[in-house]
Amino acid sequence: MSHFIPRIPAAAAGLLFVLLTAQCSATRENETPSMAGRARAAETSAASSSNSGAAPATASTAPATPATDAAVAPADAANPPGTAPTVTPAPAPAAAAAAATVKRSNAEYKADIKAADAALKAKPRDADAYLARGRAQAGLKNYREAMTDFNMALRLKPTNPDALYNRGLTRVKTREYNAAISDFTKVLRYRPTDKESFFGRGLAKMSLDNFKGAIPDFNKAIELDPSYADAYEYRGISYSSINKPEEARADLEKAAQLNPEANQSLKRYAKGK
């Protein structure tokens, strides 16, 4: 049986993959803009870039990395030619949230990979450099290479929630849903209030047609953030899929109030009235 792929009506097939991949592109923070919103922005940006002949841009996120995690900085004036790029601390929450709206080009991802390569040449066991390179590889849709880097980062720092989170997103992209669920669950051991991990795990469960199992994850995401439009939207789709039309309509109407783009799902999945 083919699995249900949650998606926003009128968007490209398999939006779940686009939606979660948008999360892989940079660092992330617990209070980032909605994942579906970033995915829609990424699709719009990609279409615009295609029309203009420019390199496609991908919406990036600004995850909340622990104080021990860092991102590899591209070479610049602070990194003269011939020297390894510096590894700078992850942005503070405010800066991370602002960075969530920044779109990144393929050239920027490639620059990140080059910087990480140089950092790893200078320090072969730099877990943060592996993580940064993995994010960039995921941004370029080089998922096999991204998985290799995330696995190495986790070998060096087994409890790194950012590496686990990004590997989970990549596993969703490669349709390894059960493994993705495992990674999100591990993230939640270290970050029990990480709404994005609850949301990601819920989406992975939906991809396995486990709508009933996805609902508690969306419940928790909403409990952590009552204005989380995407969680209402996908919980509504889950309710619709298990024939609970009243709950589905209530959630989808709430999602549409918070984010007008959810009206597409409201029209498609809400029954009655």
N, C-alpha and C positions, 0 to 999 in steps of 0.2 A: 504494500500500500504506500502510495506517495505521501510524504509528510506535508502537513500544512505549513506554509511559509508565511508568517505574519508580515503584512506589508500595508502601506498606506494606499488606498485605492487611487488609481490614475498615476501612481509612481511606477518606476521600473520594476519588473518582476524580481523577486528576491531582495526587496528593500531591507529586510532584516540584515542581510550581509553588508549592504552599504551603510546602514544605520550603525551597526556595531564597528565596522571598519573605520568609520569616521572617528571613533574613539581611540583608535590605535595610533593616530598620526603624531601625537606629541605627548607631553606630560599631562596628567589629569588631576582634578581637584574635586572633592566630594560635592561642592555646590556649583558645578559647572552648568552651563545652559543645557537644555534637554537634548538627549541623544537624537531623537527623531528630528528635532529642529535643525541640529547640525547636519544630519544626513540630507535633509531637504536643501539646505544651503549649499552643501557639497554638490548635489546634483545640478542645481541652478548654476553654480560657478563653473562646473565642468562643461555644461552646455554652452555657456557664454564664452569660455576659453576656446572651445572647439570652433565656434563661429568666427572668432577673431584670429584663429591660427596660433594662439598662444598655448603654452604648455598647460594641461589641465591642472587646476588647483584643487586641493582636498581640504575640507574643513578640519582643523585640528582641535584637539581638546587640551586642557591644561590640568592633568591629573594631579591629585594631591599626593605627591610623593613624600615618604617619610624624610626626616632630617638626615638620615643616613644615605638617601638616594640622591643622585645628581644626574644632570644632563650634560652631554659632551658639547662644548661650544665650538662652532666652526672656526677655522683659522681666520684671524683678522690682525689688526694692529697689535693686539696683545699677544699674538702668536706669530712672531716673525717666521719667514720661510726657514725650513730646516729644523724647526723646533716642534715638539709634540703639542697639540692643542691642549688648553687647560680644561679641566673638568670642573664646571661651576655648580654650586648648590642649586637644587630645585627652587623655582620661584616661590615667593611667599604667597599665601592664599589670594590676596587681592590681585597681585600681578598675574597669578595663574589664571584666575577667573577672566581677567582682561585678555590674556593670551588665547583664551578659548575661541574668540571670534576671529583670530588671525588665520588666513588661508595660506597654505604652504604649497609651493610648486614642486614639480619633480626635481628641478635643479637644486632646490633647498634640501630635499631628502638626500640627494646624491652628495651634497656638501656635508651633510650630517654623517653619512656613511664614511666619507673620506676622513673626516675629523676623528670619528671613532676608530677607524683603522690605524690612524697615527697614534692615538692614545693607547691602543692595545699593543702596538709595536713597542712603545715605551714602557707599558705596564701590562703584560699579557694576562694578568688575573684581575683586571679591572671590571668588576661586575656591572658597574654603572655604564661603562662604555659599551658592553655587550647589550645592555638594556636599551641604550640610546640607538645603537645600530639596528636592533631588532624593530624598534618603532619605525625607524626610517624605512627599513625593508618592507614592513607591513604597509606603510604609506605608498610604496611603489608597487604593492601587490605581489611582492616576492615572498610569498607566505612560507615556503620551505626554508628559505634563508632566515626569515624572521623567527620561525620556530627553533631553528638551531641556536640562534643568539639568545632567545628567551630561556631555552633549556640550559645553556651555559651560564647565564646570569643566575639561574636558580641553583645550579650546581655549586656556584661560589657563594650564593646567599640564599639558602633554601627557604627562608621565611620572608623573602622580599615580596610584599603584597603587590607592588607595582608590576613586577615581572609575572606574577601569577595572573594578575588581572589582564595584562596585555596578551599573555599566552591564551587565556580564556577567550578573548575576543578573536584572536587568530584562529583558534579551534572552531569557533562558530563559522568563520569564513570558510574553513575547509570542511565544514559539515561534520565535525567530530563533536557532536552535541553533548554526549555523555561526558567526554573528557572536559569539555568547556564547563559543564555544570560542576564537575569536581574542582576545577580551578577557582570558579567563583565562590564555591563553598569554602575553600581554603582561605581566600581573601577575607571572607567574613569572620573567620576565626581571629584574624588580626585587626580587622576593621568592622566590628559588629554593627556599626551605624552607617555603612557605606551603601547609600541608596542605589548607586549605579550598579553595584554588584548584585543587589537583589533584582534590579530591573533586568540586567543581562542574563541572570540565571533564569528568570521568568521567560524571557524570549527564547532561550535555548530549550526550555521545556515545551514551549509552544511549538517549536520546530520538530519536536518528537510527538506532536499531537497530544501532549499531556497538558491539556488546558486546565483541568481541575488542579493539577499540581502547580501550575504557573500562578494561579490566583493568589495563594498565600504570599508569594514573593512580591507581587504587585501590591498586595495589601501592606506589606512591610515598607515598601518604597514610599507609598502614600502616607503611611504613618510618620515616616521620617521627614517627608516633604509634602504637606497637604496641597501644594500648588503644582505638583508634578504631573503635568498634562499628559505626557507620554504613558505614564503608569495607568492613569485613568483610561486612556484610549485602548491600551492593549489588554487591560483587565476587562474592559467592555467587550472587546473582540472575543476574549476567552469565554465570558459569560454567554455571548451569542452562540459560540460554538458548542456549548453544553446545554443549549436550549433553556436559557434563563433570560428571556427577553426584557423583563422589567429591570433587572439589574444591569443588563447590557445598555439599555437606553439611558438609564440614570448616569452611568459612567461616561458614555459617549457624549451626552449633553454637557456634562461637567468638563470633559476634555475640550469640547468645542468652545465653551466659555473661556477656558484658559488659553486655548490656542485655536484660532479660527480655522487653521488648516485641518484640524481633526473633524471638521464638518464632512469631509470626504468619507471617513469611516462611519460617521453617524448615519449618512445616507445609505451606506452599503450594508451595515451590520445591524442597525436598530430596526426591530420589527414592530409592526403595529402602529397605531396612531397615524 
